[in-house]
Amino acid sequence: MNPKPAMTGSLTLTLIMGFLCNAFSTFGAEEDDVIKIRLSYKIILSQRNHTRPHLNTPDGKELRDDMIREVVEEMNAIMASYWRGYRFELNEIREIGSLNGFYPDPSHWFDVDFIQQDKKNKLLRQMEAAIQAYPKHYAWREDAVNIYINQATSGAKRKVRDLIVIGADLVSTAWVQLHELGHYFDLRHTQGDLGVAVPGRSGEGYTVPGDDDVEDTIKDLPGWSRDEIAKHNFSIAYEKLEAQQKELVDDVAENIMSYHFLEPVGAGLHRLTEGQLDRWTDTTLDFYRQKVRDGRTWFVDHRSFCNEGTSAHPFEAVNLAVEAANNNGGDIILLRPGEYDETVTISKPVTLRATRKGLATIGIPFTLTEMSIQ
């Protein structure tokens, strides 16, 4: 379909669980139907011989650029499964550090394990101070998420707003980076702010879950099995739950922001809920985050009486979102389930999407085979 730049009249569209509406999609650039989040990777070089970090494998191969490109593609495949129109753009891969390795040189951090050696973030705060004092040495970008890769870090860690450090051995693990990027966009652990202690480890385990401030994630702790999650939230075992309840358990057991890759669940982590994605999307609007992405999402909910277009305060009508959208394209209008009984006029490049929660219709529903746009 190739619609004219302006469409008026009682044109009707049915959006089904995240279906991308091409009828109202882009008139301009090919990628206007996605919002890109720019990533800037910095590889910290050894202070001894100026080499890249090596993987902890028998062959001890050096970290390669293609490993980073592949993990960004993998993260984008996961993001595509959410049907929200967000993608990561690999903006650059830079090598940083010199041969001296003395603070504040970036190579000073090559052999620092920010997980095991820096429980209270003292070292990460020192690195942050060095970046603020010498942003060019650290290739710091205000318009991208800054991800630093060193040799020693046994995982990944984020400092307050912007700084993410990841060890070379986990560069190819998409969910680890998505977990830290989730924190970057203000997502908490599914167990809340309790940290990552697991029951049974040195008496540090938690028995009462915290709150991640997301409505559609049920109570959770990292050491809980699916049965324990089910019993805490629904008072019965997992296998006895209804399908919808099992889905809620799986949403936290397999959640990117959980720690259920550990036993007893040992799950593959790939899920983010609609509530988490709403929080992520609203956070892209804050002063620091809006610099790293292009385009924005405008929320619409026919039950709303608000006029901000955010997840918390969505527009009540599609036309209000269309009016607010950027005239030059790149924005997404996200419809929550319901019937939008209005005639919509669109004369700018914009993409309409619906959430995975259910149907959203504009006007009187009809099948795509009935639609004719000349």
Secondary structure, DSSP 8 states (H G I E B T S, - for coil): ----S-B-SS--EEEETT--BSTTS-SS-TTTTSEEEEEEEEEE--TTT----B-SSTT--B--HHHHHHHHHHHHHHHHTTTS-EEEEEEEEEEE--SS--TTSGGGGTT--TTTS-TTSHHHHHHHHHHHH-TTTTT--TTSEEEEEESS-SSEEEETTTEEEEEGGGTT-HHHHHHHHHHHTT--BTTBSS-S--TTSTT---SS----S-TTS----TT--HHHHHHHHHSS-GGGS-HHHHHHHHHHHTBTTS-TTSTTT-----B--HHHHHHHHHHTTSTTGGGGBSS-EEEE-TT--B-S-SSSS-BSSHHHHHHHS-TTS--EEEE-SEEE-S---B-S--EEEE-TT-EEEESS---GGG----
